[in-house]
Amino acid sequence: MDQWRRGGLVVREATIRDLDTIARLEEEAFPQDQVSRRSFAYHLRSPLKPVIAVTVEGELAGYALLALSKGGRSARIYTIAVDPRFARRGVGTTLIAAAESFARRHGRGRITLEVRYDNKPAITLYERCGFQPFGEHEDYYADGATALRYKKTLDRQAFGPREQLAS
Ligand SMILES: CC(C)(COP(=O)(O)OP(=O)(O)OC[C@H]1O[C@@H](n2cnc3c(N)ncnc32)[C@H](O)[C@@H]1OP(=O)(O)O)[C@@H](O)C(=O)NCCC(=O)NCCS
């Protein structure tokens, strides 16, 4: 994946050097149902490069972990979080644009995700980015909360953010 820019934000593949920051942000963002440090370490070493980072002035401001269903048509946003110090600056929106680019690069025409029914900031973000609800998983989280399922069909004609490659 090439590094690209969007305003003051830089998008790049996350690497194992980002592990401490990502594991800390994940812990702070999710009181339960976190992706473990060990799991991030595994994904950060994967040749698939499924962890995307957004940085601001060299500092990691947010990340997304993506997954590809085996032989399927979809990519899935497994987790996404933004450092609260960089909230409401478009980091989440940029991570979603990068996830779409990842999905297209892997020949996937659709992105899916799950979100807690009461996570209003994330639901607002996803709906603003064009995701649509398509079902629920009851008793999905450790505390029994319901997950809402969202999907977005990707327009194959549209170009992703590779148009704006950083120089
Ligand atoms: C949800 C999250 C990723 C949003 O990241 P972000 O970088 O602040 O998002 P953006 O700046 O791209 O916001 C885009 C839009 O989403 C909506 N939004 C984002 N945060 C919001 C909030 N706290 N309250 C209401 N709407 C919000 C707004 O419509 C916002 O546009 P605006 O700022 O012009 O009003 C971030 O709050 C986060 O990491 N939360 C904790 C982890 C989490 O819940 N992850 C999702 C798990 S499914």
PDBQT file of the ligand as one rigid body, heavy atoms in Angstrom, charges set to zero:
ROOT
HETATM    1  C1  LIG A 201     -16.069   6.502  16.250  1.00  0.00    +0.000 C 
HETATM    2  C2  LIG A 201     -14.685   7.093  16.009  1.00  0.00    +0.000 C 
HETATM    3  C3  LIG A 201     -13.818   6.082  15.227  1.00  0.00    +0.000 C 
HETATM    4  C4  LIG A 201     -14.837   8.391  15.177  1.00  0.00    +0.000 C 
HETATM    5  O1  LIG A 201     -13.539   8.880  14.844  1.00  0.00    +0.000 OA
HETATM    6  P1  LIG A 201     -13.297  10.411  14.402  1.00  0.00    +0.000 P 
HETATM    7  O2  LIG A 201     -11.936  10.500  13.852  1.00  0.00    +0.000 OA
HETATM    8  O3  LIG A 201     -13.622  11.331  15.510  1.00  0.00    +0.000 OA
HETATM    9  O4  LIG A 201     -14.363  10.579  13.235  1.00  0.00    +0.000 OA
HETATM   10  P2  LIG A 201     -14.450  11.767  12.146  1.00  0.00    +0.000 P 
HETATM   11  O5  LIG A 201     -13.709  12.970  12.627  1.00  0.00    +0.000 OA
HETATM   12  O6  LIG A 201     -14.082  11.205  10.839  1.00  0.00    +0.000 OA
HETATM   13  O7  LIG A 201     -16.015  12.060  12.231  1.00  0.00    +0.000 OA
HETATM   14  C5  LIG A 201     -16.870  11.983  11.103  1.00  0.00    +0.000 C 
HETATM   15  C6  LIG A 201     -18.306  12.201  11.546  1.00  0.00    +0.000 C 
HETATM   16  O8  LIG A 201     -18.730  11.145  12.423  1.00  0.00    +0.000 OA
HETATM   17  C7  LIG A 201     -19.639  11.680  13.394  1.00  0.00    +0.000 C 
HETATM   18  N1  LIG A 201     -19.051  11.618  14.736  1.00  0.00    +0.000 N 
HETATM   19  C8  LIG A 201     -17.778  11.312  15.076  1.00  0.00    +0.000 A 
HETATM   20  N2  LIG A 201     -17.636  11.346  16.424  1.00  0.00    +0.000 NA
HETATM   21  C9  LIG A 201     -18.838  11.691  16.921  1.00  0.00    +0.000 A 
HETATM   22  C10 LIG A 201     -19.325  11.908  18.258  1.00  0.00    +0.000 A 
HETATM   23  N3  LIG A 201     -18.523  11.759  19.326  1.00  0.00    +0.000 N 
HETATM   24  N4  LIG A 201     -20.629  12.231  18.402  1.00  0.00    +0.000 NA
HETATM   25  C11 LIG A 201     -21.434  12.358  17.344  1.00  0.00    +0.000 A 
HETATM   26  N5  LIG A 201     -21.033  12.194  16.044  1.00  0.00    +0.000 NA
HETATM   27  C12 LIG A 201     -19.753  11.856  15.853  1.00  0.00    +0.000 A 
HETATM   28  C13 LIG A 201     -19.830  13.142  13.019  1.00  0.00    +0.000 C 
HETATM   29  O9  LIG A 201     -20.902  13.196  12.099  1.00  0.00    +0.000 OA
HETATM   30  C14 LIG A 201     -18.505  13.459  12.343  1.00  0.00    +0.000 C 
HETATM   31  O10 LIG A 201     -18.577  14.569  11.498  1.00  0.00    +0.000 OA
HETATM   32  P3  LIG A 201     -18.401  16.074  12.090  1.00  0.00    +0.000 P 
HETATM   33  O11 LIG A 201     -17.199  16.059  12.991  1.00  0.00    +0.000 OA
HETATM   34  O12 LIG A 201     -18.214  16.906  10.850  1.00  0.00    +0.000 OA
HETATM   35  O13 LIG A 201     -19.676  16.366  12.837  1.00  0.00    +0.000 OA
HETATM   36  C15 LIG A 201     -13.996   7.486  17.362  1.00  0.00    +0.000 C 
HETATM   37  O14 LIG A 201     -14.909   8.255  18.125  1.00  0.00    +0.000 OA
HETATM   38  C16 LIG A 201     -13.537   6.306  18.204  1.00  0.00    +0.000 C 
HETATM   39  O15 LIG A 201     -12.406   5.823  18.059  1.00  0.00    +0.000 OA
HETATM   40  N6  LIG A 201     -14.395   5.830  19.131  1.00  0.00    +0.000 N 
HETATM   41  C17 LIG A 201     -13.983   4.780  20.072  1.00  0.00    +0.000 C 
HETATM   42  C18 LIG A 201     -13.799   3.444  19.378  1.00  0.00    +0.000 C 
HETATM   43  C19 LIG A 201     -15.043   3.008  18.627  1.00  0.00    +0.000 C 
HETATM   44  O16 LIG A 201     -16.165   3.114  19.114  1.00  0.00    +0.000 OA
HETATM   45  N7  LIG A 201     -14.829   2.457  17.417  1.00  0.00    +0.000 N 
HETATM   46  C20 LIG A 201     -15.908   1.951  16.594  1.00  0.00    +0.000 C 
HETATM   47  C21 LIG A 201     -16.192   0.539  16.958  1.00  0.00    +0.000 C 
HETATM   48  S1  LIG A 201     -17.437  -0.171  15.908  1.00  0.00    +0.000 SA
ENDROOT
TORSDOF 0
